[in-house]
Amino acid sequence: MGIFKKFFSPKNQYDMVEWTNLADFLGLDKNLDDDVRSEATYFACLKILSESLGKLPLKLLRKTKKHGVMEAKEHPLYNVVRYRPNRFMTATNFWSTTEYSRDHYGNAYDLISGYGSKTELIPLDSSKMQIWYDDAKILSKVPNVFYLYNYNGKLYKFSNEEILHFKTSITDKDGLEGLAVKDILRTTIDGNRKAQNMQNALYDNGFTAKAVVQYTGNLDDKNVQAFLKNIENYAKGKVKTTKGLIPIPVGSQLTPLNTSLGDNEFLELKKYSALQIASAFGIKPVQINDYSKSSYSSSESQNLAFLVDTLLFILKQYEEELNYKLLSEKEIRAGYYFKFNTGVLLRADLKSQVESLTQGISNFLYTPNEARAFLDLEAQPGGDVLIGNGSTIAINQIGSQYSVDPVANSINTNGPIEGGDGE
């Protein structure tokens, strides 16, 4: 695709102008002074969700003829989605960036460039994308969805098949575009930001409240400003004096206007607003460090609930979009599909892992070497055979263990033992 030749052609030296253009094109946000993201709970929710997606390995799997599942490492897209979606980003960075855009803007867009092992997935700036549904057949003979990307004042048109589009669970009435949490909860987020600004102002003032200064003398405006500034410097500790004392000139009276945060339930209201923001993202209270109604044991169940209630919807959307736009119909019929490995979120302590794997071996679920692979241990000779508890037998062998006939005692489902009489 010609649009990428300008940005992805190798150079002998780094060009800062070109890099700025590239970062802009890739949607890498250079402005970190966003007022919405400065709200602590909102930022924490973005961080939790984006890191959750980044830590999950995305695998390309294939169903075998024996109804098993194996990793399709021979497929040209395996390394692309698993390790390096493009030359500039690891899979961890890429998927966390995509999820961040989906949460912050309501929509995330990744351009599919190239084919086969040369495929690259390029994140685009969501704020510069427009979605058009061409029901009037202006851009093509068949009604289709098109993506118009505004880059440096120029519009680039991409078809629906060229863009991976991930959206929030709340979409517009046409279902094509997701709605961002920051737009839906604008009032709540602004309220929390104002509460934080108020707290910062108290820090700046040394937790000294506003006060009324009564002065019986006669001062002009210029002298009044100097008079008040001098008192303010003492109140904020900018002038060395006895701790806690503010010198007041003769004929003056200082009357504080105390505002109690406790009387206004400041902390409770701020905490309630934080829970509302977290709830809109599907984040559990323990994940934003609210343990007021939780214990250690219930925290584990809440982490599992986070996977079931929040992440599974997101992961299912990712997998469906990747399967449809990266795999051909022939490959899908052959059993290929993308799947995130959610097991990394449910890793238990070493004791629980060993007990679980031991049960899997004894019940013929894992071979010893498969179980050792979970613990990153080296495979051992003879460990690729299913073994298990000897009391577990096939249904057609029930009762044979109590027979005195050596032929009946033999676990032979293919007929009589060779050399026997066949009876």
Secondary structure, 3 states (H helix, E strand, C coil): CHHHHHHHCCCCCCCHHHHHHHHHHCCCCCCCCCCCCCCHHHHHHHHHHHHHHHCCCEEEEEECCCCCEEECCCCCCHHHHHCCCECCECHHHHHHHHHHHHHHHCEEEEEEECCHHHCEEEEECHHHEEEEECCCCCCCCCCCEEEEEEECCEEEEEEHHHEEEEECCCECCCCCCECCHHHHCHHHHHHHHHHHHHHHHHHHCCCCCCEEEEECCCCCHHHHHHHHHHHHHHHCCCCCCCCCCCCCCCCEEEEECCCCCCCCCHHHHHHHHHHHHHHHHCCCHHHHCCCCCCCHHHHHHHHHHHHHHHHHHHHHHHHHHHHHHHCCHHHHHCCEEEEECHHHHHCCCHHHHHHHHHHHHHECCCCHHHHHHHCCCCCCCCCCCCCECCCCCCHHHCCHHHCCCHHHHCCCCCCCCCCCCCC
